[in-house]
Amino acid sequence: MKYKDYYEILGVAKTASQDEIKKAYRKLAHQYHPDVSKDPAGEEKFKEIGEAYATLKDLEKRAAYDELGRYPSGQEFKPPPNWSGSQGGQGYSFDDVDLADLFTSFTKARQGGQHQGHKMPIPGQDYELAIQITLEDAYHGTTVDLSFTVPEYDAQGQLKRVPHTFKARIPKGVTDGQKMLLRGKGGKGANGGANGNLYLNISFIPHRLFRVVDHDIFIDLPLTVTEAALGATVEVPTLEGAVNLKVPAGIASGQKLRIGKRGLPKHNQENGDLFAIAQIVVPAKPSDKERELFKALSEASIFNPRAHFE
């Protein structure tokens, strides 16, 4: 079926109150009534406005509509298998129906449940929340305080923003860009329906030394000209403290040196790796003695780094 944005049709926000929806409907219904409107498409618009209002004026149908999610108007879609209309309709088929028919079936299913002495359960909405953590938090695991608001209807049918606060455990080994599921931490269900879920979109706060790709960590390793030419043992920081790394003689700038299992933890209890990337640096303001030694090296050396140009 094709999705219709009922809020867009009525020209109201998704957070609009029932009173605002009613006022918008009355204004548009008068504007596009076939007896009043001169718009060639007025009759079709009038029908769309009535269809939108028929769904949004009913709190349960509006909650069910909101549960479907948002799509571009006119996009083909199919409600998920666990959608409340499907549950109440006892396996209702969504083939060859439009959105208006869908909510007609929802109404019938709801009324059938009420005749049996209860209202149809409506699951709560799912939400997404973006959070940032440090690389150290991802390495060791952490607990974060989450605080956000969710829309809920009060007894008068007004949509309110309700604070939602709790602590969440972030396990060690999460990766940058990972989406983490917290079951039952989304919107509250109605009529005994299950609570929705909360999805955490995790990103890392940029680190002053390290870069991360999946579970591997990268660090630029500055080396002097003599360390690169002659080789050396240098100290390299990691998330568990510094380690000594042997740098081979003749290393080139940009060459990677692997320090095994010093990256982020993986689910199989192993760790990714840490890669030190050689960066040959020279003093910006060499001392007189350094200038003298560099000059002597230049005069004595027969090395030509641009020999391949010839």
Residue, then its C-alpha position, 0 to 999 in steps of 0.5 A: m500500500k502507499y503511505k499517506d502523511y496524515y499530519e502533512i495533509l492537515g498541515v499540523a505537526k506530529t505533536a499537535s493536540q487533538d484540538e489543533i487537529k480538529k481546528a485544522y480539519r474544519k478549516l481545510a474541510h471548508q476550504y476544499h468542500p465541493d460546494v465551495s472550492k473552485d480547485p479542480a482537485g478540490e474534491e480529491k483533497f476533501k476526501e484526503i482531509g476527511e480520511a486523515y481526520a478520521t484516523l487522527k481524531d481517534l486516540e487509539k487509531r492515531a497511536a496505531y498510525d504513529e506506530l507505523g513510522r514515517y515514510p515519504s508520501g506515496q511510498e509503497f510499504k507494508p506494516p511489520p508482522n507485529w503491527s497492532g492492526s495485524q494482531g487485532g485482525q487475526g492475521y489480516s492480509f495487507d495485500d491490495v488495501d490502502l491506508a484508509d482500509l487498513f484503519t477500517s480493519f483496525t477499528k473493526a478489530r478494536q471493536g471486536g476486542q471491546h465486545q469481548g470486554h477488553k481493548m486491543p493492546i497497542p505496543g509502545q513506540d520505538y525511539e532512537l537516541a544518539i550518545q557519545i562515549t570516550l575510547e576508554d569507555a569503549y575499551h573498559g565498558t561504562t554506565v551512562d545516564l540517559s535522559f530524554t523526553v517521549p510523547e505520551y497522550d494524557a487522559q484528555g487526549q493531549l500529547k505531552r512530552v514526558p521525561h524518561t531517565f535511567k542508567a544504561r550499561i555500555p559493554k566493553g568492545v562497542t564500536d564507533g557507529q554501532k546501534m545498541l538495542l535496549r528492549g522495553k526502554g522505549g514508549k509505554g504500551a497501551n491496554g497491556g501492550a508491550n513497551g517499545n524499544l530504545y536504540l542507542n546510536i553510539s559514536f566516539i568522542p575524538h581522541r587526542l592520540f588514537r583513531v579507530v577502525d572497527h576494533d583496531i586502533f591507529i596512532d601516529l608514531p613520530l620518529t627522528v631521522t636517526e631513529a628511522a635510519l638506525g632503528a630504535t626501541v621507543e615507548v608507545p602509549t596504549l589504552e592499557g599503558a605504554v609498551n616498548l616497540k622495536v623500530p627496524a632500521g630504515i623504516a619509511s614514513g607511513q609504514k605501519l608497525r603492529i602491536g598485537k591485541r592492543g585494540l578494542p575488545k571483541h565479542n569472542q574475548e580477543n582484542g583488535d590490534l594497535f598499529a603505530i604509523a611511522q612519521i619521520v620528523v625533523p626539528a623545526k628550529p635546529s640548534d647550531k650543533e644540529r645544523e652542523l651535524f645535518k650539514a656533515l651528514s648531507e656532505a657525506s651521504i650518497f643516498n638519493p631519495r629521488a633516484h626513481f625520478e631519473 
